[in-house]
Amino acid sequence: MKLIPLIARSWQSDLILSDTFRRRFLRTIFCISLCLCASPSNAATAESVEAQLLGDIKKSHLQLQKNQRVQLAERQKISKKLQAVETEVSSLRQQAATMQRLADEKTLALDELEDRLSNWREQNDYQAYALAEYLRDQIDTIQSHQLPDMLGVLLGQLERHRQALSPRWQDQQIINTEGQLQQTQVLQLGPVSWALDSTTQTGGLLDRQEIPTITLAADTTQAAEWLTNQQQGQGILHLDPTLSRAIKMAQERETVAEHIGKGGLWAMPILAFGAIALTCAIGKAWQLYRLPGWLPGISARAKNAFNRGDQNGLRGLTEQCSGSQCVLLSISLNETQLAQREDALFNHLTADKHKLEKWLGTIAIIASVAPLLGLLGTVSGMIKTFKLMTIFGSGDASAVSGGISEALITTELGLIVAIPALLLHAILQRWVKQQLAQTEAFAIELSQLQLSSDDTHTEMKAA
């Protein structure tokens, strides 16, 4: 009887894992059962068989644990080897991706070089063809007496190239700082040119125009160093690293009026709305600043005076306060009926609210309209730009710069007006709400006050 629960626990605890062992185990159990059923009286034999069977089960359990430990150790070794192999494979994949990327970059660079070489060959063929056509036309039309002139032009070109290779001071006509033509010494070195009048020791840096113009005049010390370079062939030459770009940027600086003037027609309404919003904001801020201060604790004092019927105390409170606080207190003292008092207080609150919120709507409307006007100016400027591009093309930037300036400046002015207007409206609106909240709270407290008797109220009203 003890054998069956033990067999069930062994079976449920997965101690018997091998299929061969399981089959043998079941066969043994079956034989034992047959023996027990065949000879139930042989108890000694059954007990010996049960003991032998328990011993076999323990041996099998120990062997199973040993096999599991061996299997776990082998599994750990295999797992480490597998992890090392996976790491090696990942590294090889990264190396392969890097090598593939480098190969692709080389192939791409080679393709770009081939395309560039093909373009150069096409340009070379086109230039050679154009030169051949030009020479053929010139040879057909040239006369014998024109050959010396052409040789002179060719020699002049060769002389200019020779001078470019070995620059030196040469006589050239320029435009001085006073806007007059002047023959002076000029040295050109790459994109930079210097002009120097040795007699007056004046000069400066030149721009790159057909007739060079002095863009930056040299002082006395610089002119003396340039003169030393001209006479001795060596010396210090000052240059503008920006190649006159900094001077042009300085010349392009504009005043506020000039900047606004570039905004075109729509800049004026935007500025006018901005002035109106600023005026309304200043006036409203001055109105709120001049409001009288609130007398603290007046509602509690008025309540006590009402309860006591203190005529002098109530008159003193009306004399101490001012503004809306005094008006509300006077209304509560003069009205005998509660409903009439509430109506009068409500009417005063409505009038006070309308007075405090006056012109705030104007500021809000201007804050909303200003960006729309800026957008309208932007659209107008872009239409003007497209019209100019249709006439002059897109290559001339100066022709279309006026429309672009109008488009951008109007948007800028619209935002400049709208953002401060929104901030001022928010600040003033908050200020007005605080004032109205105080007034409404005081009116509610006064509407709940009750007189001690009608006679006392009549005396106070008569007084």
Summary of the structure (lengths in Angstrom):
residues: 463
radius of gyration: 52.8
end to end distance: 116.7
largest distance: 152.8
contacts: 1216
relative contact order: 0.05
helix: 74%
strand: 7%
